[in-house]
Amino acid sequence: MSMIATRDAYGEALAELGAENVNIVALDADLSGSTKTGVFAKKFPERFFNMGIAEANMTGVAAGLAATGKIPFLSTFSIFAAGRAWEQIRQSVAYPKANVKVVATHGGITVGEDGGSHQSVEDVAIMRAIPNMTVIVPADGPETKAAIKAAAAYKGPVFVRLGRNKVPTIFGDDYRFEIGKGAEVVPGSDMTFVTTGMMTAQAVAAADILKQEGISARVVHIGTIKPLDKDIVIKAAAETGAIVTAEEHSIIGGLGGAVAEFLATSRPTPVEMVGIRDRFGTSGKADELIKYFCLTPEDLVEAARKVLQRK
């Protein structure tokens, strides 16, 4: 299984878009080497703006560029996009429905040694709560490229959360991404993993383990947290009767919250949530942190066993 970081796929997709559409512009907060907007900058220097470590101003400039007909892609680390620039994203981008694409890299605890100050575990919840905002969390490289192109074609604010480390490739290059639509990755009838981001690959591995135990686990990937694909979620709830959500994010306000909120009012179903449990991140290697925060396939298997007991 090939491995690619979603931020690398973003850099490639943005450069491809730049060649197709002269209205695509990119802005970065002095992190273009890390966010991979530097790929775009080398090819289209006249359409790239390094705004320095001034995320709020960068967001305002992006909104202004959108008002002139440009399609700005604004990038920085997710902790800074959702944190430092929150007010400007709310007031200048989401409130007027500006056509700005916020592509935030280094989301979640797999940022690693940078520690809790740089590990955004609440960014999806923050962005999901903003009216008019679309929230996307791709699982792998191919989905990232497709999602970035879909975001460019979409009229309105979009927040895309990407990771730092290489992740397994789940989807083929022919994968068709559609905003607001999930994808069934593994069929199953006993329970369903509803996952997003890098946790989808973990769920696929967990489903393989459960299969050896005679348990048929479905894996449903949710690439768009908002709007949530309610049809695929309720179908999984109706057909398997038990749900485990999994995300590299706080269980408060992210995918788990979105799924539980929907099912509570539509089809009450046993739900277990795998994610960060109301705490900040900490410094360590990505693999160590995945184990420390209980995000391994084995942890997903344990959650599946627990939810099956409640079924």
N, C-alpha and C positions, 0 to 999 in steps of 0.2 A: 504494500500500500504506500503510494507516494506521500511525501510530507511537504507542506508549504505553509508559510505564515500568511494569515489573512491580510496582514498589512502589506506584504509583498504583492499579493494578488491585486490589492487596491492600487498600488503604484503602477502596475501594468495596465489595469483597466482605465485609470485616469489618463494615462498617456495615449491610449487608444482612442478614448473619447475626444481628447484634444485634437487629434488628427481628423476626426469626423465632424467636429462642430467648433467653429471659431468663437462661439460665445461661451465656451467652457473656460473658466478661469480658476486658479487655485491660490489659496491664501494659507500661510502657515506661521506659527508662532515660534520661529527659530528652532524647529525640530524636524525639518524636512528630511534629514538623513534617517531619522527614526520612523517617521510617519510614512515615508516613501513618496511623499509629494516631490521629492528631489528628482525623481524620474521624469515627471512632467516638466519641472523647472529647466532641466537640461534641453528638452526638446522645444519648449515654448517659453523662453525666458521673458518675453514681452507680456505674457499672460500669467506670470507667477509673481506673487507679492509676499516677501518675507516681512511680516509685520512686527517682528521682534517679540519679546516676552510681554505682550500687551493683548491678552486674549479678548478682553471686553471691547477694546477699540477694533480689533480684527473683526469681531462679529458685526459691529456697526458698519464697518466698511463693506463687509460682505452683503449686508442688507441694502446698502446704497447701490452696490453694483447690480444686485438683483433688480432694483427699481429701474435700472437703465436697460434691462433686457439681457444682462449676462446671467450665466448659470454658475454661481460661485460654489466651489468645494472648499470648505473651511476645515483645516485639520490641526489637531494638537493631541496630547494625551487625554484620555477620557476623564481623568480626575480634574483636569483644567477646563475642559469644555463644559462638563456638567456642573463644575464648581465655580471657578472664577468668572465664567462667561454666562452663568445661569440667567441673570437679570436681562442681559442683552438678547439672549436667545428667546426669552419669554416676550420681552417688550418689542424688540426690533425685528424679530424673525417670525415667531409663532403668532403673535397677536395680529399683525397685518397679513399673515399667510405669505410671507416673502419666500421666493423660490431659492432658498439657501439649503445646501446639503452639508450638514455637520458630520464629518467622518472622523470619529475619535478612535485612536489606536491605544494599545497598552491597557485594555480593559481587564478587570478582574485580578485575581491573586497570582496568576501566572506571570505577571510582571516580574515577580521574583525578588531579587535582593534589594530592590528599591524600597521595599517595606510598606508598612501600612499607610504612610502618608501619600504614596503614589498608587496604591492598589484601590481602584474604584470598585466598590462593592455595592454602591447605591445609585450609580449613574442611570441605569435603566429605569429604576423607580422614579427618579427625578424627571427624566425626559418623558416617561409614560404619563406622568401627571399633568403635563402641559397640554392644553387644548390645541388642536390643529397639528400636533406633532405625530409623525409616523416614526416608529422605532423598529430598526432592523438589526438582527444579530446573526450573521452568517455562520454556518458550521465549518466551512472549508474554503479552499482557494477558488474552485470553480463557482461555488455559490456566491462568493464575494464579488467576483468579476461580473456575474450576472446581476447581482443586487445593485452594484454601483451604476451599471448601465440603466437599470430600471429606475433608480433614483434620479438619474439625469433626465429621463423622459417624463417623470412624474412632476406635476405642477404643484409646488408647495414645499413646506419645511420637512426635512428628513434628517433623522439622527441614525447613524450607522455605527455600531460598536464593533471594533476589531481587536485582535489580540497581538501579542508580541511574538510568541513562540510558534514554531512550526507545528501543524496539526495534521492528522491523517486526512487523506482525500476520500470523501464519501460519494460525492456526485461526479458524474462524467462531464466532459466539456459540453455535451449536448443538453445538460440539465437546464430546464426552463424555469426561471424564477419569476414569480408573480407576487407583487406586494399584496399582503393580506391572505396568502394561501400557504398552508403547511404541506408537508410531504410525508407519506408513509414510507419509511426506509426499510423496516422489517415487518412482515406480517405476523400476527399473533392473535390468540383468542382468549388467553387466561387473564392477562393484565396488560396495561399499556404504559410505556415510558413516554412522557411528553417532554421533549428536551429542546434546548437551544444552544447555539454556539459550540464550543469545544466539547460540551457534555453529550452531544449527540453521538460522537465516536465512542465515548465511554459507555453509553447505553447500548450501542451495538455489541460491544464486548460483553456487557452484562447479559444481554439476551442470549448470547452464545453459551455462557455459563449456565443459565437457567434451562436452556434446551437440554443440556446433559442431565438435568434433574427431572426432565419430563414436563417442564413448565413452558408454555407457549407465550412468549412475551412480544408484544408489538412495540415498535419504536416509531413514534411520530415526531418529526422534526418541525419546529416552529421557527421559521426564519424571520417572520414579522411578529414581534410581540404586540405591536399596536398598528393597525387593527388586528385583533386576534382572529384566527380562522376558527370561528365557533362551530362550523359544520364538522370539521375533522375531529375536533375535541369531543363534541357531543356524540359523534358516531363511535369513537373509541370508548366513551363511557357506557353507551348503550350496549355495545357488542362485547366488551371485556369486563365491565363492571368494577374496575379498579384502576386507579391512576397513580403513577409516581412522576412528579415533575423533577427536572434536574437542570440546574443552571450554575454558572460560575459567577454568582451574584448573591446578594442577600435574599433570603426567602421572603423578606418583607417587600412587597411592592413590585416584584419582578414577574417572571413567567409564572411562578407558583401562585403568586397573588392573583394574577390575571385569570388563570385557569380556575382557581378555587372560587373567585368572585362570580365567574360565569356559571359554573356548575351549581353553586349554592342556590341560584335563582332559577336555574333551568332544568337540571337533572341531578339532584343530590347523589353524590358518588364518593366512596372512600378515596381520599387523596393523601399521599405522603409526599413531603417536599425534601429534596436533596439540594443543599446550597449552603451559603454562609449563614450561620445562625446568630444574627444580631450582634456582630462584633466586627472590629477592624481587622485588616490583614496584618501580616507580620513578615519580617525579612526571612528569606530562605530560597533555595533553589526551587524552580517551578514544580519538579516532580515531588520534592519533599512536601511542598505546600499542598499539592493535590491530595496527598495522603493525610496530612495534618488536618485539613479541613473536611476530610471524609467525602471526597469527590471521585473516588476510584470506582471501577466496575464492581468490585466486591461490596462497596458501600451501597451501590445501586441494587445489587442482588439482595442485600439485607433489607433494604426499603421495600423491595418487591415482596419478599416473604412476609413482611409486616403487614402490608396493605392487603395481601391475599387472606390473611387471618381475619381481616375486618370485612371481607367481601360478603 
